[in-house]
Amino acid sequence: MTTVQKIIWAETFAQQCQALSEGRGNFHGYLDLAYELQPSDGALDPAQVARREFDRLSHAESHRQAAPT
């Protein structure tokens, strides 16, 4: 993957995460996550990876909120 392709993949991932969060997410944080995921998931569709990660993070957040304090 070229540098330009990596940038496009990361931006597509971050844009999809931003859309899934209805604009409430941190775009730069999503970009950082994209670059962390690229070595393992860079060959996959960034929109599908974003959906998987958003679902995973949402699931973890819902468990954390449901845990007794």
PDB file of N, CA, C and O in Angstrom, chain B, residues numbered from 101:
ATOM      1  N   MET B 101       0.859  -1.173   0.000  1.00  0.00           N
ATOM      2  CA  MET B 101       0.000   0.000   0.000  1.00  0.00           C
ATOM      3  C   MET B 101       0.903   1.233   0.000  1.00  0.00           C
ATOM      4  O   MET B 101       1.818   1.345   0.816  1.00  0.00           O
ATOM      5  N   THR B 102       0.637   2.145  -0.914  1.00  0.00           N
ATOM      6  CA  THR B 102       1.436   3.366  -0.984  1.00  0.00           C
ATOM      7  C   THR B 102       1.029   4.319   0.140  1.00  0.00           C
ATOM      8  O   THR B 102       0.014   4.120   0.807  1.00  0.00           O
ATOM      9  N   THR B 103       1.825   5.336   0.328  1.00  0.00           N
ATOM     10  CA  THR B 103       1.514   6.334   1.351  1.00  0.00           C
ATOM     11  C   THR B 103       0.168   6.995   1.072  1.00  0.00           C
ATOM     12  O   THR B 103      -0.628   7.201   1.988  1.00  0.00           O
ATOM     13  N   VAL B 104      -0.085   7.327  -0.189  1.00  0.00           N
ATOM     14  CA  VAL B 104      -1.356   7.955  -0.551  1.00  0.00           C
ATOM     15  C   VAL B 104      -2.516   7.003  -0.261  1.00  0.00           C
ATOM     16  O   VAL B 104      -3.549   7.430   0.255  1.00  0.00           O
ATOM     17  N   GLN B 105      -2.358   5.736  -0.584  1.00  0.00           N
ATOM     18  CA  GLN B 105      -3.406   4.755  -0.312  1.00  0.00           C
ATOM     19  C   GLN B 105      -3.662   4.620   1.189  1.00  0.00           C
ATOM     20  O   GLN B 105      -4.808   4.472   1.614  1.00  0.00           O
ATOM     21  N   LYS B 106      -2.603   4.671   1.986  1.00  0.00           N
ATOM     22  CA  LYS B 106      -2.758   4.607   3.445  1.00  0.00           C
ATOM     23  C   LYS B 106      -3.540   5.803   3.965  1.00  0.00           C
ATOM     24  O   LYS B 106      -4.394   5.662   4.840  1.00  0.00           O
ATOM     25  N   ILE B 107      -3.248   6.975   3.425  1.00  0.00           N
ATOM     26  CA  ILE B 107      -3.952   8.188   3.844  1.00  0.00           C
ATOM     27  C   ILE B 107      -5.428   8.100   3.466  1.00  0.00           C
ATOM     28  O   ILE B 107      -6.301   8.423   4.271  1.00  0.00           O
ATOM     29  N   ILE B 108      -5.701   7.664   2.243  1.00  0.00           N
ATOM     30  CA  ILE B 108      -7.087   7.541   1.783  1.00  0.00           C
ATOM     31  C   ILE B 108      -7.836   6.521   2.629  1.00  0.00           C
ATOM     32  O   ILE B 108      -8.983   6.757   3.010  1.00  0.00           O
ATOM     33  N   TRP B 109      -7.204   5.389   2.927  1.00  0.00           N
ATOM     34  CA  TRP B 109      -7.830   4.347   3.753  1.00  0.00           C
ATOM     35  C   TRP B 109      -8.167   4.920   5.128  1.00  0.00           C
ATOM     36  O   TRP B 109      -9.277   4.743   5.628  1.00  0.00           O
ATOM     37  N   ALA B 110      -7.199   5.607   5.733  1.00  0.00           N
ATOM     38  CA  ALA B 110      -7.401   6.165   7.074  1.00  0.00           C
ATOM     39  C   ALA B 110      -8.502   7.219   7.073  1.00  0.00           C
ATOM     40  O   ALA B 110      -9.328   7.249   7.986  1.00  0.00           O
ATOM     41  N   GLU B 111      -8.524   8.078   6.068  1.00  0.00           N
ATOM     42  CA  GLU B 111      -9.560   9.108   6.006  1.00  0.00           C
ATOM     43  C   GLU B 111     -10.942   8.494   5.786  1.00  0.00           C
ATOM     44  O   GLU B 111     -11.924   8.952   6.368  1.00  0.00           O
ATOM     45  N   THR B 112     -11.019   7.466   4.951  1.00  0.00           N
ATOM     46  CA  THR B 112     -12.298   6.786   4.726  1.00  0.00           C
ATOM     47  C   THR B 112     -12.783   6.140   6.011  1.00  0.00           C
ATOM     48  O   THR B 112     -13.961   6.237   6.356  1.00  0.00           O
ATOM     49  N   PHE B 113     -11.878   5.481   6.720  1.00  0.00           N
ATOM     50  CA  PHE B 113     -12.203   4.866   8.008  1.00  0.00           C
ATOM     51  C   PHE B 113     -12.726   5.928   8.980  1.00  0.00           C
ATOM     52  O   PHE B 113     -13.781   5.753   9.590  1.00  0.00           O
ATOM     53  N   ALA B 114     -11.986   7.021   9.118  1.00  0.00           N
ATOM     54  CA  ALA B 114     -12.359   8.075  10.067  1.00  0.00           C
ATOM     55  C   ALA B 114     -13.691   8.722   9.688  1.00  0.00           C
ATOM     56  O   ALA B 114     -14.502   9.019  10.565  1.00  0.00           O
ATOM     57  N   GLN B 115     -13.924   8.942   8.400  1.00  0.00           N
ATOM     58  CA  GLN B 115     -15.197   9.521   7.961  1.00  0.00           C
ATOM     59  C   GLN B 115     -16.359   8.592   8.286  1.00  0.00           C
ATOM     60  O   GLN B 115     -17.423   9.044   8.709  1.00  0.00           O
ATOM     61  N   GLN B 116     -16.154   7.297   8.089  1.00  0.00           N
ATOM     62  CA  GLN B 116     -17.218   6.339   8.401  1.00  0.00           C
ATOM     63  C   GLN B 116     -17.492   6.305   9.904  1.00  0.00           C
ATOM     64  O   GLN B 116     -18.650   6.273  10.322  1.00  0.00           O
ATOM     65  N   CYS B 117     -16.444   6.311  10.707  1.00  0.00           N
ATOM     66  CA  CYS B 117     -16.628   6.355  12.163  1.00  0.00           C
ATOM     67  C   CYS B 117     -17.363   7.621  12.569  1.00  0.00           C
ATOM     68  O   CYS B 117     -18.243   7.579  13.429  1.00  0.00           O
ATOM     69  N   GLN B 118     -17.017   8.733  11.966  1.00  0.00           N
ATOM     70  CA  GLN B 118     -17.666  10.003  12.272  1.00  0.00           C
ATOM     71  C   GLN B 118     -19.153   9.927  11.925  1.00  0.00           C
ATOM     72  O   GLN B 118     -19.997  10.417  12.676  1.00  0.00           O
ATOM     73  N   ALA B 119     -19.466   9.318  10.799  1.00  0.00           N
ATOM     74  CA  ALA B 119     -20.872   9.166  10.406  1.00  0.00           C
ATOM     75  C   ALA B 119     -21.609   8.242  11.374  1.00  0.00           C
ATOM     76  O   ALA B 119     -22.743   8.523  11.763  1.00  0.00           O
ATOM     77  N   LEU B 120     -20.966   7.143  11.760  1.00  0.00           N
ATOM     78  CA  LEU B 120     -21.599   6.197  12.678  1.00  0.00           C
ATOM     79  C   LEU B 120     -21.855   6.825  14.050  1.00  0.00           C
ATOM     80  O   LEU B 120     -22.827   6.486  14.725  1.00  0.00           O
ATOM     81  N   SER B 121     -20.984   7.730  14.447  1.00  0.00           N
ATOM     82  CA  SER B 121     -21.144   8.394  15.746  1.00  0.00           C
ATOM     83  C   SER B 121     -22.040   9.623  15.641  1.00  0.00           C
ATOM     84  O   SER B 121     -22.203  10.366  16.609  1.00  0.00           O
ATOM     85  N   GLU B 122     -22.617   9.834  14.466  1.00  0.00           N
ATOM     86  CA  GLU B 122     -23.496  10.981  14.214  1.00  0.00           C
ATOM     87  C   GLU B 122     -22.801  12.302  14.531  1.00  0.00           C
ATOM     88  O   GLU B 122     -23.408  13.228  15.069  1.00  0.00           O
ATOM     89  N   GLY B 123     -21.517  12.368  14.186  1.00  0.00           N
ATOM     90  CA  GLY B 123     -20.749  13.594  14.349  1.00  0.00           C
ATOM     91  C   GLY B 123     -20.243  13.864  15.747  1.00  0.00           C
ATOM     92  O   GLY B 123     -19.634  14.905  15.994  1.00  0.00           O
ATOM     93  N   ARG B 124     -20.484  12.939  16.672  1.00  0.00           N
ATOM     94  CA  ARG B 124     -20.077  13.178  18.062  1.00  0.00           C
ATOM     95  C   ARG B 124     -18.671  12.689  18.369  1.00  0.00           C
ATOM     96  O   ARG B 124     -18.144  12.959  19.448  1.00  0.00           O
ATOM     97  N   GLY B 125     -18.061  11.977  17.438  1.00  0.00           N
ATOM     98  CA  GLY B 125     -16.746  11.403  17.691  1.00  0.00           C
ATOM     99  C   GLY B 125     -15.612  12.374  17.441  1.00  0.00           C
ATOM    100  O   GLY B 125     -15.823  13.492  16.971  1.00  0.00           O
ATOM    101  N   ASN B 126     -14.426  11.940  17.755  1.00  0.00           N
ATOM    102  CA  ASN B 126     -13.210  12.719  17.566  1.00  0.00           C
ATOM    103  C   ASN B 126     -12.544  12.253  16.271  1.00  0.00           C
ATOM    104  O   ASN B 126     -11.955  11.173  16.229  1.00  0.00           O
ATOM    105  N   PHE B 127     -12.636  13.061  15.219  1.00  0.00           N
ATOM    106  CA  PHE B 127     -12.109  12.665  13.909  1.00  0.00           C
ATOM    107  C   PHE B 127     -10.629  12.309  13.989  1.00  0.00           C
ATOM    108  O   PHE B 127     -10.199  11.316  13.402  1.00  0.00           O
ATOM    109  N   HIS B 128      -9.855  13.103  14.704  1.00  0.00           N
ATOM    110  CA  HIS B 128      -8.412  12.845  14.806  1.00  0.00           C
ATOM    111  C   HIS B 128      -8.138  11.559  15.581  1.00  0.00           C
ATOM    112  O   HIS B 128      -7.181  10.844  15.283  1.00  0.00           O
ATOM    113  N   GLY B 129      -8.968  11.266  16.565  1.00  0.00           N
ATOM    114  CA  GLY B 129      -8.850   9.996  17.271  1.00  0.00           C
ATOM    115  C   GLY B 129      -9.144   8.826  16.355  1.00  0.00           C
ATOM    116  O   GLY B 129      -8.487   7.789  16.430  1.00  0.00           O
ATOM    117  N   TYR B 130     -10.140   8.995  15.483  1.00  0.00           N
ATOM    118  CA  TYR B 130     -10.450   7.945  14.519  1.00  0.00           C
ATOM    119  C   TYR B 130      -9.300   7.752  13.531  1.00  0.00           C
ATOM    120  O   TYR B 130      -8.997   6.627  13.133  1.00  0.00           O
ATOM    121  N   LEU B 131      -8.665   8.855  13.140  1.00  0.00           N
ATOM    122  CA  LEU B 131      -7.497   8.729  12.257  1.00  0.00           C
ATOM    123  C   LEU B 131      -6.378   7.956  12.951  1.00  0.00           C
ATOM    124  O   LEU B 131      -5.753   7.083  12.348  1.00  0.00           O
ATOM    125  N   ASP B 132      -6.129   8.278  14.212  1.00  0.00           N
ATOM    126  CA  ASP B 132      -5.099   7.548  14.965  1.00  0.00           C
ATOM    127  C   ASP B 132      -5.423   6.064  15.020  1.00  0.00           C
ATOM    128  O   ASP B 132      -4.541   5.227  14.826  1.00  0.00           O
ATOM    129  N   LEU B 133      -6.682   5.732  15.283  1.00  0.00           N
ATOM    130  CA  LEU B 133      -7.094   4.333  15.326  1.00  0.00           C
ATOM    131  C   LEU B 133      -6.913   3.676  13.960  1.00  0.00           C
ATOM    132  O   LEU B 133      -6.487   2.524  13.874  1.00  0.00           O
ATOM    133  N   ALA B 134      -7.233   4.403  12.902  1.00  0.00           N
ATOM    134  CA  ALA B 134      -7.062   3.861  11.547  1.00  0.00           C
ATOM    135  C   ALA B 134      -5.618   3.470  11.302  1.00  0.00           C
ATOM    136  O   ALA B 134      -5.347   2.387  10.783  1.00  0.00           O
ATOM    137  N   TYR B 135      -4.693   4.335  11.667  1.00  0.00           N
ATOM    138  CA  TYR B 135      -3.274   4.028  11.444  1.00  0.00           C
ATOM    139  C   TYR B 135      -2.804   2.868  12.322  1.00  0.00           C
ATOM    140  O   TYR B 135      -1.895   2.133  11.936  1.00  0.00           O
ATOM    141  N   GLU B 136      -3.409   2.697  13.495  1.00  0.00           N
ATOM    142  CA  GLU B 136      -3.082   1.542  14.338  1.00  0.00           C
ATOM    143  C   GLU B 136      -3.588   0.245  13.711  1.00  0.00           C
ATOM    144  O   GLU B 136      -2.940  -0.797  13.806  1.00  0.00           O
ATOM    145  N   LEU B 137      -4.758   0.321  13.068  1.00  0.00           N
ATOM    146  CA  LEU B 137      -5.376  -0.873  12.499  1.00  0.00           C
ATOM    147  C   LEU B 137      -4.836  -1.241  11.114  1.00  0.00           C
ATOM    148  O   LEU B 137      -4.988  -2.382  10.678  1.00  0.00           O
ATOM    149  N   GLN B 138      -4.218  -0.304  10.434  1.00  0.00           N
ATOM    150  CA  GLN B 138      -3.778  -0.560   9.062  1.00  0.00           C
ATOM    151  C   GLN B 138      -2.882  -1.783   8.889  1.00  0.00           C
ATOM    152  O   GLN B 138      -3.079  -2.531   7.932  1.00  0.00           O
ATOM    153  N   PRO B 139      -1.913  -2.023   9.762  1.00  0.00           N
ATOM    154  CA  PRO B 139      -1.069  -3.201   9.533  1.00  0.00           C
ATOM    155  C   PRO B 139      -1.857  -4.515   9.479  1.00  0.00           C
ATOM    156  O   PRO B 139      -1.513  -5.411   8.708  1.00  0.00           O
ATOM    157  N   SER B 140      -2.896  -4.630  10.281  1.00  0.00           N
ATOM    158  CA  SER B 140      -3.667  -5.874  10.297  1.00  0.00           C
ATOM    159  C   SER B 140      -4.889  -5.835   9.388  1.00  0.00           C
ATOM    160  O   SER B 140      -5.310  -6.876   8.883  1.00  0.00           O
ATOM    161  N   ASP B 141      -5.465  -4.660   9.170  1.00  0.00           N
ATOM    162  CA  ASP B 141      -6.738  -4.559   8.444  1.00  0.00           C
ATOM    163  C   ASP B 141      -6.681  -3.708   7.186  1.00  0.00           C
ATOM    164  O   ASP B 141      -7.715  -3.462   6.565  1.00  0.00           O
ATOM    165  N   GLY B 142      -5.510  -3.259   6.803  1.00  0.00           N
ATOM    166  CA  GLY B 142      -5.378  -2.352   5.664  1.00  0.00           C
ATOM    167  C   GLY B 142      -5.847  -2.914   4.336  1.00  0.00           C
ATOM    168  O   GLY B 142      -6.179  -2.152   3.428  1.00  0.00           O
ATOM    169  N   ALA B 143      -5.881  -4.234   4.204  1.00  0.00           N
ATOM    170  CA  ALA B 143      -6.347  -4.839   2.958  1.00  0.00           C
ATOM    171  C   ALA B 143      -7.873  -4.949   2.904  1.00  0.00           C
ATOM    172  O   ALA B 143      -8.438  -5.275   1.860  1.00  0.00           O
ATOM    173  N   LEU B 144      -8.528  -4.679   4.017  1.00  0.00           N
ATOM    174  CA  LEU B 144      -9.982  -4.788   4.093  1.00  0.00           C
ATOM    175  C   LEU B 144     -10.633  -3.450   3.750  1.00  0.00           C
ATOM    176  O   LEU B 144      -9.969  -2.414   3.710  1.00  0.00           O
ATOM    177  N   ASP B 145     -11.929  -3.490   3.506  1.00  0.00           N
ATOM    178  CA  ASP B 145     -12.700  -2.281   3.238  1.00  0.00           C
ATOM    179  C   ASP B 145     -12.719  -1.422   4.500  1.00  0.00           C
ATOM    180  O   ASP B 145     -13.173  -1.885   5.546  1.00  0.00           O
ATOM    181  N   PRO B 146     -12.233  -0.177   4.426  1.00  0.00           N
ATOM    182  CA  PRO B 146     -12.170   0.656   5.633  1.00  0.00           C
ATOM    183  C   PRO B 146     -13.541   0.930   6.248  1.00  0.00           C
ATOM    184  O   PRO B 146     -13.647   1.095   7.463  1.00  0.00           O
ATOM    185  N   ALA B 147     -14.583   0.980   5.433  1.00  0.00           N
ATOM    186  CA  ALA B 147     -15.921   1.208   5.974  1.00  0.00           C
ATOM    187  C   ALA B 147     -16.383   0.012   6.797  1.00  0.00           C
ATOM    188  O   ALA B 147     -17.033   0.185   7.828  1.00  0.00           O
ATOM    189  N   GLN B 148     -16.056  -1.200   6.355  1.00  0.00           N
ATOM    190  CA  GLN B 148     -16.419  -2.398   7.120  1.00  0.00           C
ATOM    191  C   GLN B 148     -15.616  -2.488   8.407  1.00  0.00           C
ATOM    192  O   GLN B 148     -16.146  -2.886   9.444  1.00  0.00           O
ATOM    193  N   VAL B 149     -14.346  -2.121   8.349  1.00  0.00           N
ATOM    194  CA  VAL B 149     -13.518  -2.125   9.552  1.00  0.00           C
ATOM    195  C   VAL B 149     -14.054  -1.085  10.539  1.00  0.00           C
ATOM    196  O   VAL B 149     -14.099  -1.338  11.743  1.00  0.00           O
ATOM    197  N   ALA B 150     -14.458   0.073  10.036  1.00  0.00           N
ATOM    198  CA  ALA B 150     -15.024   1.112  10.898  1.00  0.00           C
ATOM    199  C   ALA B 150     -16.284   0.607  11.587  1.00  0.00           C
ATOM    200  O   ALA B 150     -16.465   0.835  12.783  1.00  0.00           O
ATOM    201  N   ARG B 151     -17.152  -0.071  10.857  1.00  0.00           N
ATOM    202  CA  ARG B 151     -18.388  -0.613  11.445  1.00  0.00           C
ATOM    203  C   ARG B 151     -18.043  -1.625  12.537  1.00  0.00           C
ATOM    204  O   ARG B 151     -18.637  -1.603  13.614  1.00  0.00           O
ATOM    205  N   ARG B 152     -17.088  -2.508  12.263  1.00  0.00           N
ATOM    206  CA  ARG B 152     -16.687  -3.513  13.245  1.00  0.00           C
ATOM    207  C   ARG B 152     -16.151  -2.847  14.510  1.00  0.00           C
ATOM    208  O   ARG B 152     -16.526  -3.224  15.621  1.00  0.00           O
ATOM    209  N   GLU B 153     -15.287  -1.872  14.343  1.00  0.00           N
ATOM    210  CA  GLU B 153     -14.684  -1.203  15.491  1.00  0.00           C
ATOM    211  C   GLU B 153     -15.719  -0.361  16.245  1.00  0.00           C
ATOM    212  O   GLU B 153     -15.706  -0.316  17.475  1.00  0.00           O
ATOM    213  N   PHE B 154     -16.600   0.293  15.520  1.00  0.00           N
ATOM    214  CA  PHE B 154     -17.643   1.083  16.165  1.00  0.00           C
ATOM    215  C   PHE B 154     -18.544   0.177  16.991  1.00  0.00           C
ATOM    216  O   PHE B 154     -18.888   0.502  18.127  1.00  0.00           O
ATOM    217  N   ASP B 155     -18.928  -0.964  16.415  1.00  0.00           N
ATOM    218  CA  ASP B 155     -19.759  -1.921  17.151  1.00  0.00           C
ATOM    219  C   ASP B 155     -19.024  -2.451  18.378  1.00  0.00           C
ATOM    220  O   ASP B 155     -19.611  -2.581  19.452  1.00  0.00           O
ATOM    221  N   ARG B 156     -17.748  -2.754  18.218  1.00  0.00           N
ATOM    222  CA  ARG B 156     -16.948  -3.277  19.331  1.00  0.00           C
ATOM    223  C   ARG B 156     -16.836  -2.237  20.444  1.00  0.00           C
ATOM    224  O   ARG B 156     -17.003  -2.564  21.620  1.00  0.00           O
ATOM    225  N   LEU B 157     -16.558  -1.006  20.083  1.00  0.00           N
ATOM    226  CA  LEU B 157     -16.421   0.050  21.077  1.00  0.00           C
ATOM    227  C   LEU B 157     -17.761   0.381  21.724  1.00  0.00           C
ATOM    228  O   LEU B 157     -17.817   0.637  22.927  1.00  0.00           O
ATOM    229  N   SER B 158     -18.833   0.381  20.950  1.00  0.00           N
ATOM    230  CA  SER B 158     -20.169   0.640  21.496  1.00  0.00           C
ATOM    231  C   SER B 158     -20.570  -0.457  22.468  1.00  0.00           C
ATOM    232  O   SER B 158     -21.164  -0.186  23.512  1.00  0.00           O
ATOM    233  N   HIS B 159     -20.245  -1.689  22.126  1.00  0.00           N
ATOM    234  CA  HIS B 159     -20.559  -2.830  22.988  1.00  0.00           C
ATOM    235  C   HIS B 159     -19.787  -2.719  24.312  1.00  0.00           C
ATOM    236  O   HIS B 159     -20.348  -2.935  25.386  1.00  0.00           O
ATOM    237  N   ALA B 160     -18.512  -2.383  24.219  1.00  0.00           N
ATOM    238  CA  ALA B 160     -17.691  -2.233  25.424  1.00  0.00           C
ATOM    239  C   ALA B 160     -18.209  -1.088  26.289  1.00  0.00           C
ATOM    240  O   ALA B 160     -18.234  -1.195  27.515  1.00  0.00           O
ATOM    241  N   GLU B 161     -18.619   0.002  25.655  1.00  0.00           N
ATOM    242  CA  GLU B 161     -19.147   1.153  26.387  1.00  0.00           C
ATOM    243  C   GLU B 161     -20.446   0.798  27.094  1.00  0.00           C
ATOM    244  O   GLU B 161     -20.653   1.205  28.237  1.00  0.00           O
ATOM    245  N   SER B 162     -21.326   0.046  26.435  1.00  0.00           N
ATOM    246  CA  SER B 162     -22.600  -0.310  27.059  1.00  0.00           C
ATOM    247  C   SER B 162     -22.386  -1.231  28.254  1.00  0.00           C
ATOM    248  O   SER B 162     -23.118  -1.141  29.239  1.00  0.00           O
ATOM    249  N   HIS B 163     -21.389  -2.117  28.183  1.00  0.00           N
ATOM    250  CA  HIS B 163     -21.076  -2.981  29.329  1.00  0.00           C
ATOM    251  C   HIS B 163     -20.497  -2.180  30.479  1.00  0.00           C
ATOM    252  O   HIS B 163     -20.787  -2.448  31.645  1.00  0.00           O
ATOM    253  N   ARG B 164     -19.678  -1.195  30.143  1.00  0.00           N
ATOM    254  CA  ARG B 164     -19.070  -0.373  31.187  1.00  0.00           C
ATOM    255  C   ARG B 164     -20.129   0.440  31.909  1.00  0.00           C
ATOM    256  O   ARG B 164     -20.075   0.579  33.131  1.00  0.00           O
ATOM    257  N   GLN B 165     -21.102   0.985  31.163  1.00  0.00           N
ATOM    258  CA  GLN B 165     -22.158   1.782  31.782  1.00  0.00           C
ATOM    259  C   GLN B 165     -23.092   0.917  32.608  1.00  0.00           C
ATOM    260  O   GLN B 165     -23.650   1.387  33.600  1.00  0.00           O
ATOM    261  N   ALA B 166     -23.272  -0.338  32.219  1.00  0.00           N
ATOM    262  CA  ALA B 166     -24.183  -1.233  32.948  1.00  0.00           C
ATOM    263  C   ALA B 166     -23.541  -1.830  34.186  1.00  0.00           C
ATOM    264  O   ALA B 166     -24.245  -2.367  35.041  1.00  0.00           O
ATOM    265  N   ALA B 167     -22.234  -1.751  34.303  1.00  0.00           N
ATOM    266  CA  ALA B 167     -21.547  -2.346  35.448  1.00  0.00           C
ATOM    267  C   ALA B 167     -21.883  -1.560  36.718  1.00  0.00           C
ATOM    268  O   ALA B 167     -21.931  -0.330  36.710  1.00  0.00           O
ATOM    269  N   PRO B 168     -22.111  -2.283  37.790  1.00  0.00           N
ATOM    270  CA  PRO B 168     -22.398  -1.594  39.058  1.00  0.00           C
ATOM    271  C   PRO B 168     -21.176  -0.840  39.556  1.00  0.00           C
ATOM    272  O   PRO B 168     -20.038  -1.256  39.336  1.00  0.00           O
ATOM    273  N   THR B 169     -21.425   0.257  40.219  1.00  0.00           N
ATOM    274  CA  THR B 169     -20.301   1.077  40.735  1.00  0.00           C
ATOM    275  C   THR B 169     -20.199   0.978  42.236  1.00  0.00           C
ATOM    276  O   THR B 169     -19.320   1.595  42.837  1.00  0.00           O
TER     277      THR B 169
END
